[in-house]
Amino acid sequence: MAVSKVPQSSRAGIKVQTGVSTAGAPVYRVRSLQNVKAAALDEDVYAVAQAMAALQQHAVVSISRVDEANLVNE
């Protein structure tokens, strides 16, 4: 049984620190970039996310990518 992965969609996330809680712990939010082409290279997605991160007033903690795919039995 051969299983193939068929890419469907992708999105990028920019995690930013928006402040500090009353307990002193950092507060984070994720800014999502939807409708990223599944075939886009990681380097290109990272470059776009960095450009978008430069527009943020908050400190950027991390940049992530989430890919969704269907698994098909061939």
CHARMM-style PDB file with segment names, atoms N, HN, CA, C and O in Angstrom:
ATOM      1  N   MET     1       0.845  -1.170   0.000  1.00  0.00      PROA
ATOM      2  CA  MET     1       0.000   0.000   0.000  1.00  0.00      PROA
ATOM      3  C   MET     1       0.893   1.236   0.000  1.00  0.00      PROA
ATOM      4  O   MET     1       1.618   1.501   0.959  1.00  0.00      PROA
ATOM      5  N   ALA     2       0.823   1.978  -1.089  1.00  0.00      PROA
ATOM      6  HN  ALA     2       0.234   1.762  -1.868  1.00  0.00      PROA
ATOM      7  CA  ALA     2       1.597   3.214  -1.201  1.00  0.00      PROA
ATOM      8  C   ALA     2       0.696   4.400  -0.883  1.00  0.00      PROA
ATOM      9  O   ALA     2      -0.407   4.522  -1.416  1.00  0.00      PROA
ATOM     10  N   VAL     3       1.173   5.249  -0.028  1.00  0.00      PROA
ATOM     11  HN  VAL     3       2.069   5.150   0.405  1.00  0.00      PROA
ATOM     12  CA  VAL     3       0.421   6.440   0.358  1.00  0.00      PROA
ATOM     13  C   VAL     3       1.181   7.664  -0.131  1.00  0.00      PROA
ATOM     14  O   VAL     3       2.388   7.790   0.071  1.00  0.00      PROA
ATOM     15  N   SER     4       0.454   8.553  -0.772  1.00  0.00      PROA
ATOM     16  HN  SER     4      -0.528   8.450  -0.936  1.00  0.00      PROA
ATOM     17  CA  SER     4       1.056   9.787  -1.277  1.00  0.00      PROA
ATOM     18  C   SER     4       0.460  10.985  -0.554  1.00  0.00      PROA
ATOM     19  O   SER     4      -0.700  10.974  -0.142  1.00  0.00      PROA
ATOM     20  N   LYS     5       1.274  12.004  -0.414  1.00  0.00      PROA
ATOM     21  HN  LYS     5       2.216  12.012  -0.749  1.00  0.00      PROA
ATOM     22  CA  LYS     5       0.828  13.253   0.203  1.00  0.00      PROA
ATOM     23  C   LYS     5       0.533  14.256  -0.902  1.00  0.00      PROA
ATOM     24  O   LYS     5       1.382  14.517  -1.754  1.00  0.00      PROA
ATOM     25  N   VAL     6      -0.683  14.823  -0.886  1.00  0.00      PROA
ATOM     26  HN  VAL     6      -1.373  14.611  -0.194  1.00  0.00      PROA
ATOM     27  CA  VAL     6      -1.097  15.809  -1.880  1.00  0.00      PROA
ATOM     28  C   VAL     6      -1.268  17.153  -1.166  1.00  0.00      PROA
ATOM     29  O   VAL     6      -2.225  17.333  -0.413  1.00  0.00      PROA
ATOM     30  N   PRO     7      -0.342  18.103  -1.399  1.00  0.00      PROA
ATOM     31  CA  PRO     7      -0.438  19.406  -0.726  1.00  0.00      PROA
ATOM     32  C   PRO     7      -1.748  20.117  -1.064  1.00  0.00      PROA
ATOM     33  O   PRO     7      -2.193  20.099  -2.212  1.00  0.00      PROA
ATOM     34  N   GLN     8      -2.364  20.745  -0.053  1.00  0.00      PROA
ATOM     35  HN  GLN     8      -2.003  20.759   0.880  1.00  0.00      PROA
ATOM     36  CA  GLN     8      -3.634  21.441  -0.238  1.00  0.00      PROA
ATOM     37  C   GLN     8      -3.504  22.942  -0.014  1.00  0.00      PROA
ATOM     38  O   GLN     8      -3.851  23.737  -0.888  1.00  0.00      PROA
ATOM     39  N   SER     9      -3.016  23.321   1.133  1.00  0.00      PROA
ATOM     40  HN  SER     9      -2.734  22.676   1.843  1.00  0.00      PROA
ATOM     41  CA  SER     9      -2.905  24.745   1.450  1.00  0.00      PROA
ATOM     42  C   SER     9      -1.795  24.953   2.468  1.00  0.00      PROA
ATOM     43  O   SER     9      -1.241  24.005   3.025  1.00  0.00      PROA
ATOM     44  N   SER    10      -1.492  26.212   2.689  1.00  0.00      PROA
ATOM     45  HN  SER    10      -1.942  26.982   2.237  1.00  0.00      PROA
ATOM     46  CA  SER    10      -0.426  26.557   3.614  1.00  0.00      PROA
ATOM     47  C   SER    10      -0.731  27.924   4.210  1.00  0.00      PROA
ATOM     48  O   SER    10      -1.443  28.727   3.608  1.00  0.00      PROA
ATOM     49  N   ARG    11      -0.194  28.180   5.381  1.00  0.00      PROA
ATOM     50  HN  ARG    11       0.384  27.528   5.870  1.00  0.00      PROA
ATOM     51  CA  ARG    11      -0.308  29.501   5.996  1.00  0.00      PROA
ATOM     52  C   ARG    11       0.946  29.763   6.816  1.00  0.00      PROA
ATOM     53  O   ARG    11       1.636  28.838   7.245  1.00  0.00      PROA
ATOM     54  N   ALA    12       1.221  31.030   7.018  1.00  0.00      PROA
ATOM     55  HN  ALA    12       0.660  31.781   6.669  1.00  0.00      PROA
ATOM     56  CA  ALA    12       2.378  31.425   7.814  1.00  0.00      PROA
ATOM     57  C   ALA    12       1.880  32.155   9.052  1.00  0.00      PROA
ATOM     58  O   ALA    12       0.812  32.766   9.045  1.00  0.00      PROA
ATOM     59  N   GLY    13       2.668  32.081  10.102  1.00  0.00      PROA
ATOM     60  HN  GLY    13       3.536  31.585  10.108  1.00  0.00      PROA
ATOM     61  CA  GLY    13       2.321  32.768  11.338  1.00  0.00      PROA
ATOM     62  C   GLY    13       3.496  33.578  11.846  1.00  0.00      PROA
ATOM     63  O   GLY    13       4.644  33.137  11.790  1.00  0.00      PROA
ATOM     64  N   ILE    14       3.197  34.768  12.342  1.00  0.00      PROA
ATOM     65  HN  ILE    14       2.264  35.127  12.387  1.00  0.00      PROA
ATOM     66  CA  ILE    14       4.217  35.621  12.947  1.00  0.00      PROA
ATOM     67  C   ILE    14       3.829  35.779  14.410  1.00  0.00      PROA
ATOM     68  O   ILE    14       2.834  36.434  14.722  1.00  0.00      PROA
ATOM     69  N   LYS    15       4.602  35.187  15.303  1.00  0.00      PROA
ATOM     70  HN  LYS    15       5.410  34.655  15.049  1.00  0.00      PROA
ATOM     71  CA  LYS    15       4.324  35.264  16.737  1.00  0.00      PROA
ATOM     72  C   LYS    15       4.998  36.512  17.292  1.00  0.00      PROA
ATOM     73  O   LYS    15       6.207  36.695  17.149  1.00  0.00      PROA
ATOM     74  N   VAL    16       4.192  37.377  17.932  1.00  0.00      PROA
ATOM     75  HN  VAL    16       3.210  37.229  18.048  1.00  0.00      PROA
ATOM     76  CA  VAL    16       4.712  38.625  18.491  1.00  0.00      PROA
ATOM     77  C   VAL    16       4.389  38.696  19.975  1.00  0.00      PROA
ATOM     78  O   VAL    16       3.384  38.156  20.438  1.00  0.00      PROA
ATOM     79  N   GLN    17       5.260  39.372  20.706  1.00  0.00      PROA
ATOM     80  HN  GLN    17       6.076  39.811  20.330  1.00  0.00      PROA
ATOM     81  CA  GLN    17       4.997  39.613  22.123  1.00  0.00      PROA
ATOM     82  C   GLN    17       4.289  40.956  22.230  1.00  0.00      PROA
ATOM     83  O   GLN    17       4.857  42.000  21.908  1.00  0.00      PROA
ATOM     84  N   THR    18       3.036  40.914  22.689  1.00  0.00      PROA
ATOM     85  HN  THR    18       2.575  40.066  22.951  1.00  0.00      PROA
ATOM     86  CA  THR    18       2.228  42.132  22.736  1.00  0.00      PROA
ATOM     87  C   THR    18       2.282  42.836  24.080  1.00  0.00      PROA
ATOM     88  O   THR    18       1.772  43.947  24.224  1.00  0.00      PROA
ATOM     89  N   GLY    19       2.892  42.201  25.056  1.00  0.00      PROA
ATOM     90  HN  GLY    19       3.306  41.299  24.939  1.00  0.00      PROA
ATOM     91  CA  GLY    19       2.971  42.836  26.371  1.00  0.00      PROA
ATOM     92  C   GLY    19       3.365  41.842  27.439  1.00  0.00      PROA
ATOM     93  O   GLY    19       3.914  40.775  27.161  1.00  0.00      PROA
ATOM     94  N   VAL    20       3.066  42.227  28.682  1.00  0.00      PROA
ATOM     95  HN  VAL    20       2.620  43.094  28.908  1.00  0.00      PROA
ATOM     96  CA  VAL    20       3.390  41.399  29.839  1.00  0.00      PROA
ATOM     97  C   VAL    20       2.142  41.337  30.717  1.00  0.00      PROA
ATOM     98  O   VAL    20       1.481  42.351  30.944  1.00  0.00      PROA
ATOM     99  N   SER    21       1.826  40.133  31.208  1.00  0.00      PROA
ATOM    100  HN  SER    21       2.363  39.310  31.024  1.00  0.00      PROA
ATOM    101  CA  SER    21       0.649  39.978  32.063  1.00  0.00      PROA
ATOM    102  C   SER    21       0.919  40.564  33.444  1.00  0.00      PROA
ATOM    103  O   SER    21       2.048  40.940  33.760  1.00  0.00      PROA
ATOM    104  N   THR    22      -0.121  40.636  34.258  1.00  0.00      PROA
ATOM    105  HN  THR    22      -1.038  40.330  34.001  1.00  0.00      PROA
ATOM    106  CA  THR    22       0.040  41.156  35.618  1.00  0.00      PROA
ATOM    107  C   THR    22       0.933  40.261  36.458  1.00  0.00      PROA
ATOM    108  O   THR    22       1.510  40.707  37.450  1.00  0.00      PROA
ATOM    109  N   ALA    23       1.049  38.989  36.062  1.00  0.00      PROA
ATOM    110  HN  ALA    23       0.580  38.626  35.256  1.00  0.00      PROA
ATOM    111  CA  ALA    23       1.926  38.055  36.763  1.00  0.00      PROA
ATOM    112  C   ALA    23       3.367  38.150  36.275  1.00  0.00      PROA
ATOM    113  O   ALA    23       4.251  37.483  36.813  1.00  0.00      PROA
ATOM    114  N   GLY    24       3.605  38.966  35.270  1.00  0.00      PROA
ATOM    115  HN  GLY    24       2.887  39.508  34.833  1.00  0.00      PROA
ATOM    116  CA  GLY    24       4.954  39.145  34.749  1.00  0.00      PROA
ATOM    117  C   GLY    24       5.314  38.231  33.592  1.00  0.00      PROA
ATOM    118  O   GLY    24       6.444  38.259  33.105  1.00  0.00      PROA
ATOM    119  N   ALA    25       4.357  37.417  33.148  1.00  0.00      PROA
ATOM    120  HN  ALA    25       3.439  37.394  33.544  1.00  0.00      PROA
ATOM    121  CA  ALA    25       4.619  36.508  32.025  1.00  0.00      PROA
ATOM    122  C   ALA    25       4.369  37.236  30.703  1.00  0.00      PROA
ATOM    123  O   ALA    25       3.466  38.069  30.616  1.00  0.00      PROA
ATOM    124  N   PRO    26       5.161  36.929  29.680  1.00  0.00      PROA
ATOM    125  CA  PRO    26       4.937  37.572  28.381  1.00  0.00      PROA
ATOM    126  C   PRO    26       3.597  37.150  27.777  1.00  0.00      PROA
ATOM    127  O   PRO    26       3.153  36.016  27.956  1.00  0.00      PROA
ATOM    128  N   VAL    27       2.967  38.071  27.065  1.00  0.00      PROA
ATOM    129  HN  VAL    27       3.327  38.992  26.920  1.00  0.00      PROA
ATOM    130  CA  VAL    27       1.708  37.809  26.368  1.00  0.00      PROA
ATOM    131  C   VAL    27       2.019  37.780  24.872  1.00  0.00      PROA
ATOM    132  O   VAL    27       2.612  38.713  24.331  1.00  0.00      PROA
ATOM    133  N   TYR    28       1.609  36.687  24.212  1.00  0.00      PROA
ATOM    134  HN  TYR    28       1.128  35.928  24.652  1.00  0.00      PROA
ATOM    135  CA  TYR    28       1.901  36.502  22.795  1.00  0.00      PROA
ATOM    136  C   TYR    28       0.622  36.505  21.967  1.00  0.00      PROA
ATOM    137  O   TYR    28      -0.449  36.150  22.460  1.00  0.00      PROA
ATOM    138  N   ARG    29       0.742  36.905  20.718  1.00  0.00      PROA
ATOM    139  HN  ARG    29       1.612  37.194  20.318  1.00  0.00      PROA
ATOM    140  CA  ARG    29      -0.320  36.814  19.722  1.00  0.00      PROA
ATOM    141  C   ARG    29       0.331  36.333  18.422  1.00  0.00      PROA
ATOM    142  O   ARG    29       1.511  36.578  18.170  1.00  0.00      PROA
ATOM    143  N   VAL    30      -0.460  35.650  17.615  1.00  0.00      PROA
ATOM    144  HN  VAL    30      -1.418  35.450  17.820  1.00  0.00      PROA
ATOM    145  CA  VAL    30       0.040  35.178  16.322  1.00  0.00      PROA
ATOM    146  C   VAL    30      -0.711  35.916  15.220  1.00  0.00      PROA
ATOM    147  O   VAL    30      -1.941  35.896  15.166  1.00  0.00      PROA
ATOM    148  N   ARG    31       0.038  36.558  14.356  1.00  0.00      PROA
ATOM    149  HN  ARG    31       1.037  36.575  14.400  1.00  0.00      PROA
ATOM    150  CA  ARG    31      -0.519  37.219  13.174  1.00  0.00      PROA
ATOM    151  C   ARG    31      -0.445  36.203  12.035  1.00  0.00      PROA
ATOM    152  O   ARG    31       0.642  35.733  11.700  1.00  0.00      PROA
ATOM    153  N   SER    32      -1.576  35.864  11.445  1.00  0.00      PROA
ATOM    154  HN  SER    32      -2.459  36.246  11.717  1.00  0.00      PROA
ATOM    155  CA  SER    32      -1.622  34.829  10.409  1.00  0.00      PROA
ATOM    156  C   SER    32      -1.617  35.425   9.011  1.00  0.00      PROA
ATOM    157  O   SER    32      -2.260  36.440   8.743  1.00  0.00      PROA
ATOM    158  N   LEU    33      -0.880  34.773   8.134  1.00  0.00      PROA
ATOM    159  HN  LEU    33      -0.357  33.949   8.351  1.00  0.00      PROA
ATOM    160  CA  LEU    33      -0.871  35.097   6.708  1.00  0.00      PROA
ATOM    161  C   LEU    33      -1.512  33.904   6.002  1.00  0.00      PROA
ATOM    162  O   LEU    33      -0.892  32.849   5.873  1.00  0.00      PROA
ATOM    163  N   GLN    34      -2.745  34.072   5.550  1.00  0.00      PROA
ATOM    164  HN  GLN    34      -3.249  34.929   5.656  1.00  0.00      PROA
ATOM    165  CA  GLN    34      -3.512  32.987   4.941  1.00  0.00      PROA
ATOM    166  C   GLN    34      -3.224  32.880   3.442  1.00  0.00      PROA
ATOM    167  O   GLN    34      -2.615  33.765   2.841  1.00  0.00      PROA
ATOM    168  N   ASN    35      -3.677  31.779   2.865  1.00  0.00      PROA
ATOM    169  HN  ASN    35      -4.171  31.060   3.354  1.00  0.00      PROA
ATOM    170  CA  ASN    35      -3.636  31.545   1.413  1.00  0.00      PROA
ATOM    171  C   ASN    35      -2.230  31.559   0.828  1.00  0.00      PROA
ATOM    172  O   ASN    35      -2.018  32.054  -0.279  1.00  0.00      PROA
ATOM    173  N   VAL    36      -1.278  31.020   1.567  1.00  0.00      PROA
ATOM    174  HN  VAL    36      -1.450  30.619   2.466  1.00  0.00      PROA
ATOM    175  CA  VAL    36       0.082  30.860   1.041  1.00  0.00      PROA
ATOM    176  C   VAL    36       0.053  29.658   0.101  1.00  0.00      PROA
ATOM    177  O   VAL    36      -0.508  28.617   0.446  1.00  0.00      PROA
ATOM    178  N   LYS    37       0.639  29.788  -1.060  1.00  0.00      PROA
ATOM    179  HN  LYS    37       1.095  30.633  -1.341  1.00  0.00      PROA
ATOM    180  CA  LYS    37       0.666  28.669  -2.006  1.00  0.00      PROA
ATOM    181  C   LYS    37       1.433  27.508  -1.388  1.00  0.00      PROA
ATOM    182  O   LYS    37       2.518  27.693  -0.837  1.00  0.00      PROA
ATOM    183  N   ALA    38       0.867  26.322  -1.483  1.00  0.00      PROA
ATOM    184  HN  ALA    38      -0.015  26.172  -1.931  1.00  0.00      PROA
ATOM    185  CA  ALA    38       1.496  25.135  -0.911  1.00  0.00      PROA
ATOM    186  C   ALA    38       2.848  24.853  -1.558  1.00  0.00      PROA
ATOM    187  O   ALA    38       3.734  24.283  -0.920  1.00  0.00      PROA
ATOM    188  N   ALA    39       3.013  25.249  -2.818  1.00  0.00      PROA
ATOM    189  HN  ALA    39       2.294  25.712  -3.336  1.00  0.00      PROA
ATOM    190  CA  ALA    39       4.261  25.005  -3.541  1.00  0.00      PROA
ATOM    191  C   ALA    39       5.329  26.065  -3.265  1.00  0.00      PROA
ATOM    192  O   ALA    39       6.460  25.931  -3.732  1.00  0.00      PROA
ATOM    193  N   ALA    40       4.990  27.108  -2.518  1.00  0.00      PROA
ATOM    194  HN  ALA    40       4.071  27.216  -2.138  1.00  0.00      PROA
ATOM    195  CA  ALA    40       5.955  28.181  -2.241  1.00  0.00      PROA
ATOM    196  C   ALA    40       7.133  27.640  -1.434  1.00  0.00      PROA
ATOM    197  O   ALA    40       6.957  26.823  -0.530  1.00  0.00      PROA
ATOM    198  N   LEU    41       8.318  28.098  -1.768  1.00  0.00      PROA
ATOM    199  HN  LEU    41       8.461  28.762  -2.502  1.00  0.00      PROA
ATOM    200  CA  LEU    41       9.520  27.679  -1.051  1.00  0.00      PROA
ATOM    201  C   LEU    41       9.531  28.274   0.348  1.00  0.00      PROA
ATOM    202  O   LEU    41       9.028  29.375   0.571  1.00  0.00      PROA
ATOM    203  N   ASP    42      10.112  27.531   1.293  1.00  0.00      PROA
ATOM    204  HN  ASP    42      10.520  26.636   1.112  1.00  0.00      PROA
ATOM    205  CA  ASP    42      10.207  28.010   2.673  1.00  0.00      PROA
ATOM    206  C   ASP    42      10.932  29.349   2.756  1.00  0.00      PROA
ATOM    207  O   ASP    42      10.547  30.225   3.530  1.00  0.00      PROA
ATOM    208  N   GLU    43      11.987  29.501   1.951  1.00  0.00      PROA
ATOM    209  HN  GLU    43      12.299  28.789   1.322  1.00  0.00      PROA
ATOM    210  CA  GLU    43      12.764  30.743   1.963  1.00  0.00      PROA
ATOM    211  C   GLU    43      11.904  31.934   1.546  1.00  0.00      PROA
ATOM    212  O   GLU    43      12.021  33.023   2.109  1.00  0.00      PROA
ATOM    213  N   ASP    44      11.039  31.718   0.554  1.00  0.00      PROA
ATOM    214  HN  ASP    44      10.943  30.834   0.097  1.00  0.00      PROA
ATOM    215  CA  ASP    44      10.166  32.791   0.078  1.00  0.00      PROA
ATOM    216  C   ASP    44       9.105  33.149   1.116  1.00  0.00      PROA
ATOM    217  O   ASP    44       8.821  34.325   1.340  1.00  0.00      PROA
ATOM    218  N   VAL    45       8.523  32.135   1.743  1.00  0.00      PROA
ATOM    219  HN  VAL    45       8.753  31.179   1.561  1.00  0.00      PROA
ATOM    220  CA  VAL    45       7.525  32.379   2.789  1.00  0.00      PROA
ATOM    221  C   VAL    45       8.169  33.132   3.946  1.00  0.00      PROA
ATOM    222  O   VAL    45       7.576  34.063   4.491  1.00  0.00      PROA
ATOM    223  N   TYR    46       9.377  32.732   4.322  1.00  0.00      PROA
ATOM    224  HN  TYR    46       9.859  31.976   3.879  1.00  0.00      PROA
ATOM    225  CA  TYR    46      10.091  33.395   5.414  1.00  0.00      PROA
ATOM    226  C   TYR    46      10.389  34.851   5.064  1.00  0.00      PROA
ATOM    227  O   TYR    46      10.242  35.735   5.907  1.00  0.00      PROA
ATOM    228  N   ALA    47      10.807  35.102   3.829  1.00  0.00      PROA
ATOM    229  HN  ALA    47      10.927  34.383   3.144  1.00  0.00      PROA
ATOM    230  CA  ALA    47      11.127  36.469   3.405  1.00  0.00      PROA
ATOM    231  C   ALA    47       9.891  37.368   3.459  1.00  0.00      PROA
ATOM    232  O   ALA    47       9.975  38.513   3.903  1.00  0.00      PROA
ATOM    233  N   VAL    48       8.753  36.855   3.011  1.00  0.00      PROA
ATOM    234  HN  VAL    48       8.685  35.925   2.650  1.00  0.00      PROA
ATOM    235  CA  VAL    48       7.516  37.643   3.058  1.00  0.00      PROA
ATOM    236  C   VAL    48       7.105  37.882   4.511  1.00  0.00      PROA
ATOM    237  O   VAL    48       6.707  38.990   4.872  1.00  0.00      PROA
ATOM    238  N   ALA    49       7.201  36.854   5.332  1.00  0.00      PROA
ATOM    239  HN  ALA    49       7.525  35.954   5.039  1.00  0.00      PROA
ATOM    240  CA  ALA    49       6.843  37.003   6.746  1.00  0.00      PROA
ATOM    241  C   ALA    49       7.760  38.010   7.439  1.00  0.00      PROA
ATOM    242  O   ALA    49       7.302  38.788   8.276  1.00  0.00      PROA
ATOM    243  N   GLN    50       9.045  38.002   7.100  1.00  0.00      PROA
ATOM    244  HN  GLN    50       9.418  37.370   6.421  1.00  0.00      PROA
ATOM    245  CA  GLN    50       9.973  38.988   7.673  1.00  0.00      PROA
ATOM    246  C   GLN    50       9.588  40.401   7.259  1.00  0.00      PROA
ATOM    247  O   GLN    50       9.637  41.325   8.071  1.00  0.00      PROA
ATOM    248  N   ALA    51       9.208  40.571   6.007  1.00  0.00      PROA
ATOM    249  HN  ALA    51       9.168  39.821   5.346  1.00  0.00      PROA
ATOM    250  CA  ALA    51       8.793  41.891   5.528  1.00  0.00      PROA
ATOM    251  C   ALA    51       7.538  42.352   6.265  1.00  0.00      PROA
ATOM    252  O   ALA    51       7.431  43.521   6.635  1.00  0.00      PROA
ATOM    253  N   MET    52       6.594  41.444   6.478  1.00  0.00      PROA
ATOM    254  HN  MET    52       6.681  40.494   6.177  1.00  0.00      PROA
ATOM    255  CA  MET    52       5.380  41.782   7.230  1.00  0.00      PROA
ATOM    256  C   MET    52       5.714  42.041   8.698  1.00  0.00      PROA
ATOM    257  O   MET    52       5.115  42.913   9.328  1.00  0.00      PROA
ATOM    258  N   ALA    53       6.662  41.291   9.238  1.00  0.00      PROA
ATOM    259  HN  ALA    53       7.149  40.583   8.727  1.00  0.00      PROA
ATOM    260  CA  ALA    53       7.058  41.467  10.640  1.00  0.00      PROA
ATOM    261  C   ALA    53       7.670  42.842  10.865  1.00  0.00      PROA
ATOM    262  O   ALA    53       7.537  43.415  11.947  1.00  0.00      PROA
ATOM    263  N   ALA    54       8.337  43.369   9.854  1.00  0.00      PROA
ATOM    264  HN  ALA    54       8.445  42.904   8.976  1.00  0.00      PROA
ATOM    265  CA  ALA    54       8.954  44.695   9.982  1.00  0.00      PROA
ATOM    266  C   ALA    54       7.901  45.783  10.165  1.00  0.00      PROA
ATOM    267  O   ALA    54       8.214  46.874  10.642  1.00  0.00      PROA
ATOM    268  N   LEU    55       6.658  45.495   9.791  1.00  0.00      PROA
ATOM    269  HN  LEU    55       6.404  44.609   9.403  1.00  0.00      PROA
ATOM    270  CA  LEU    55       5.574  46.463   9.932  1.00  0.00      PROA
ATOM    271  C   LEU    55       4.914  46.405  11.312  1.00  0.00      PROA
ATOM    272  O   LEU    55       4.081  47.250  11.640  1.00  0.00      PROA
ATOM    273  N   GLN    56       5.285  45.414  12.112  1.00  0.00      PROA
ATOM    274  HN  GLN    56       5.962  44.728  11.845  1.00  0.00      PROA
ATOM    275  CA  GLN    56       4.693  45.245  13.437  1.00  0.00      PROA
ATOM    276  C   GLN    56       5.321  46.206  14.437  1.00  0.00      PROA
ATOM    277  O   GLN    56       6.513  46.502  14.359  1.00  0.00      PROA
ATOM    278  N   GLN    57       4.519  46.687  15.368  1.00  0.00      PROA
ATOM    279  HN  GLN    57       3.551  46.446  15.431  1.00  0.00      PROA
ATOM    280  CA  GLN    57       5.074  47.529  16.424  1.00  0.00      PROA
ATOM    281  C   GLN    57       5.592  46.680  17.577  1.00  0.00      PROA
ATOM    282  O   GLN    57       6.360  47.163  18.410  1.00  0.00      PROA
ATOM    283  N   HSD    58       5.172  45.405  17.629  1.00  0.00      PROA
ATOM    284  HN  HSD    58       4.548  45.013  16.953  1.00  0.00      PROA
ATOM    285  CA  HSD    58       5.579  44.514  18.711  1.00  0.00      PROA
ATOM    286  C   HSD    58       6.792  43.681  18.297  1.00  0.00      PROA
ATOM    287  O   HSD    58       7.076  43.516  17.111  1.00  0.00      PROA
ATOM    288  N   ALA    59       7.494  43.164  19.297  1.00  0.00      PROA
ATOM    289  HN  ALA    59       7.263  43.299  20.261  1.00  0.00      PROA
ATOM    290  CA  ALA    59       8.683  42.346  19.052  1.00  0.00      PROA
ATOM    291  C   ALA    59       8.283  40.987  18.471  1.00  0.00      PROA
ATOM    292  O   ALA    59       7.393  40.319  18.996  1.00  0.00      PROA
ATOM    293  N   VAL    60       8.944  40.586  17.388  1.00  0.00      PROA
ATOM    294  HN  VAL    60       9.668  41.128  16.961  1.00  0.00      PROA
ATOM    295  CA  VAL    60       8.675  39.298  16.753  1.00  0.00      PROA
ATOM    296  C   VAL    60       9.447  38.213  17.492  1.00  0.00      PROA
ATOM    297  O   VAL    60      10.655  38.318  17.701  1.00  0.00      PROA
ATOM    298  N   VAL    61       8.720  37.166  17.882  1.00  0.00      PROA
ATOM    299  HN  VAL    61       7.739  37.081  17.712  1.00  0.00      PROA
ATOM    300  CA  VAL    61       9.317  36.056  18.620  1.00  0.00      PROA
ATOM    301  C   VAL    61       9.712  34.931  17.671  1.00  0.00      PROA
ATOM    302  O   VAL    61      10.801  34.368  17.785  1.00  0.00      PROA
ATOM    303  N   SER    62       8.817  34.604  16.726  1.00  0.00      PROA
ATOM    304  HN  SER    62       7.933  35.062  16.633  1.00  0.00      PROA
ATOM    305  CA  SER    62       9.112  33.522  15.789  1.00  0.00      PROA
ATOM    306  C   SER    62       8.237  33.637  14.546  1.00  0.00      PROA
ATOM    307  O   SER    62       7.212  34.319  14.536  1.00  0.00      PROA
ATOM    308  N   ILE    63       8.679  32.946  13.504  1.00  0.00      PROA
ATOM    309  HN  ILE    63       9.511  32.392  13.513  1.00  0.00      PROA
ATOM    310  CA  ILE    63       7.926  32.848  12.253  1.00  0.00      PROA
ATOM    311  C   ILE    63       7.727  31.359  11.986  1.00  0.00      PROA
ATOM    312  O   ILE    63       8.672  30.575  12.061  1.00  0.00      PROA
ATOM    313  N   SER    64       6.487  30.978  11.674  1.00  0.00      PROA
ATOM    314  HN  SER    64       5.719  31.615  11.613  1.00  0.00      PROA
ATOM    315  CA  SER    64       6.198  29.564  11.448  1.00  0.00      PROA
ATOM    316  C   SER    64       5.417  29.377  10.150  1.00  0.00      PROA
ATOM    317  O   SER    64       4.897  30.325   9.562  1.00  0.00      PROA
ATOM    318  N   ARG    65       5.358  28.126   9.733  1.00  0.00      PROA
ATOM    319  HN  ARG    65       5.781  27.356  10.211  1.00  0.00      PROA
ATOM    320  CA  ARG    65       4.588  27.760   8.535  1.00  0.00      PROA
ATOM    321  C   ARG    65       3.830  26.480   8.845  1.00  0.00      PROA
ATOM    322  O   ARG    65       4.385  25.543   9.420  1.00  0.00      PROA
ATOM    323  N   VAL    66       2.555  26.445   8.460  1.00  0.00      PROA
ATOM    324  HN  VAL    66       2.104  27.206   7.993  1.00  0.00      PROA
ATOM    325  CA  VAL    66       1.722  25.259   8.648  1.00  0.00      PROA
ATOM    326  C   VAL    66       1.226  24.826   7.276  1.00  0.00      PROA
ATOM    327  O   VAL    66       0.561  25.588   6.573  1.00  0.00      PROA
ATOM    328  N   ASP    67       1.558  23.591   6.905  1.00  0.00      PROA
ATOM    329  HN  ASP    67       2.098  22.973   7.477  1.00  0.00      PROA
ATOM    330  CA  ASP    67       1.125  23.030   5.627  1.00  0.00      PROA
ATOM    331  C   ASP    67       0.027  22.000   5.879  1.00  0.00      PROA
ATOM    332  O   ASP    67       0.106  21.224   6.831  1.00  0.00      PROA
ATOM    333  N   GLU    68      -0.984  21.993   5.034  1.00  0.00      PROA
ATOM    334  HN  GLU    68      -1.048  22.623   4.260  1.00  0.00      PROA
ATOM    335  CA  GLU    68      -2.043  20.990   5.100  1.00  0.00      PROA
ATOM    336  C   GLU    68      -2.000  20.168   3.823  1.00  0.00      PROA
ATOM    337  O   GLU    68      -1.787  20.692   2.730  1.00  0.00      PROA
ATOM    338  N   ALA    69      -2.208  18.861   3.987  1.00  0.00      PROA
ATOM    339  HN  ALA    69      -2.381  18.435   4.875  1.00  0.00      PROA
ATOM    340  CA  ALA    69      -2.166  17.962   2.836  1.00  0.00      PROA
ATOM    341  C   ALA    69      -3.137  16.810   3.054  1.00  0.00      PROA
ATOM    342  O   ALA    69      -3.472  16.466   4.187  1.00  0.00      PROA
ATOM    343  N   ASN    70      -3.576  16.227   1.959  1.00  0.00      PROA
ATOM    344  HN  ASN    70      -3.303  16.507   1.039  1.00  0.00      PROA
ATOM    345  CA  ASN    70      -4.389  15.012   2.008  1.00  0.00      PROA
ATOM    346  C   ASN    70      -3.474  13.823   1.769  1.00  0.00      PROA
ATOM    347  O   ASN    70      -2.545  13.890   0.964  1.00  0.00      PROA
ATOM    348  N   LEU    71      -3.747  12.741   2.472  1.00  0.00      PROA
ATOM    349  HN  LEU    71      -4.503  12.687   3.125  1.00  0.00      PROA
ATOM    350  CA  LEU    71      -3.026  11.495   2.248  1.00  0.00      PROA
ATOM    351  C   LEU    71      -3.909  10.601   1.394  1.00  0.00      PROA
ATOM    352  O   LEU    71      -5.068  10.354   1.728  1.00  0.00      PROA
ATOM    353  N   VAL    72      -3.349  10.113   0.279  1.00  0.00      PROA
ATOM    354  HN  VAL    72      -2.407  10.313   0.008  1.00  0.00      PROA
ATOM    355  CA  VAL    72      -4.117   9.337  -0.691  1.00  0.00      PROA
ATOM    356  C   VAL    72      -3.491   7.956  -0.833  1.00  0.00      PROA
ATOM    357  O   VAL    72      -2.279   7.824  -1.008  1.00  0.00      PROA
ATOM    358  N   ASN    73      -4.330   6.934  -0.757  1.00  0.00      PROA
ATOM    359  HN  ASN    73      -5.314   7.041  -0.615  1.00  0.00      PROA
ATOM    360  CA  ASN    73      -3.882   5.561  -0.950  1.00  0.00      PROA
ATOM    361  C   ASN    73      -3.870   5.267  -2.441  1.00  0.00      PROA
ATOM    362  O   ASN    73      -4.895   5.384  -3.111  1.00  0.00      PROA
ATOM    363  N   GLU    74      -2.721   4.888  -2.954  1.00  0.00      PROA
ATOM    364  HN  GLU    74      -1.887   4.793  -2.409  1.00  0.00      PROA
ATOM    365  CA  GLU    74      -2.608   4.607  -4.395  1.00  0.00      PROA
ATOM    366  C   GLU    74      -2.483   3.131  -4.649  1.00  0.00      PROA
ATOM    367  OT1 GLU    74      -2.378   2.709  -5.801  1.00  0.00      PROA
TER     368      GLU     74
END
